[in-house]
Amino acid sequence: MAWNQIGRIIVSTSEDEGVVEIHKNCVVTGEPYSVTVRKDDYESWKRGTLAQNAFPYLSRGDREFIISGTSPKGWDALFPPDSED
């Protein structure tokens, strides 16, 4: 397993598994969060493919975490779900 720190993002790759794990602290909550994606998809995203096209198997919250650093819990803190439903 190889680790690479890019700014505040830590990316771990496993050559055997062909996956990348993206680790960083949520910019809102400060809590650690991680997302696992396919290595080829991560490289495609780094080259400019839109996150929704590179990672169609991830939830919108996990894709947003990769883009902005805000975890799903962080978005809930910023924009609480309606309790009137």
N, C-alpha and C positions, 0 to 999 in steps of 0.2 A: 504494500500500500504506500502511495506517495502522497505527501501533503504539500500544498502550495498556498501561501497566504497572499491574497490580493487585497490590499487595503484592509478592510475589516472583515473580509470574507475569507474563510478557510475552505479550501476545496481538497477533498481527498479522492484519489482515484485508485481503483483496483484493476490492474491490467487483466487479471484472470476473469473478473466478472463483467467488465465493460460498463461499469457504472461510476458515477461521480456523486459524491455526497457534499452538499453545500451547507456549511455551518456558519452562522453568524448570530449575533444578538439582535433582537428586534429593536428597531430604532425608536419605537414607542414605549414598549414595556421594559426593555433592557434584558429580557429573558432570552436564553439561548434557544434557537430553533434550527432545524435542519430539514433538508429536502433531498431525496435521492432521485437522480435522473440517469438516463442512459448517456454514456460518454459521448457518443456520436451526436446526440441531440444537444448536449451542452455545448459542444464545439460548434455546431451549426448556429446556435443562439449567439455565441460569442462573435460569430462572423456576420451577424445582423438579421438572422431569421427572427421573426416576431415570436414572442414567447408562446402565444396560443397555437402557433404552427409547429414550433419546436417541441413543445411539451403538451400535446393534446390530452394526454392521460393524467395530467395533474389537475387538481382543483384550481379554480380561479384564485383562491387564497394562497395556495402554494406558488402559483406562477407570479402573483404579485409580490410575494416575499422575495423571490429571485430578482425581480426587477427593482423594487424599492427598498427592500429590507424590512418591510412591515409584515409581521406575522398575522395570521387570521385573528389571534387574540388581540393583537394591537389594533386591527381595524375595528373589532368590536368595542374596544376602549374609545376609539375616536368617534365611531358612529354606532352607538348602542342600537341593537335590534329593537324594533317597535314592540312594546309590551301590550299594545292594544289589540293585537291579532287574536 
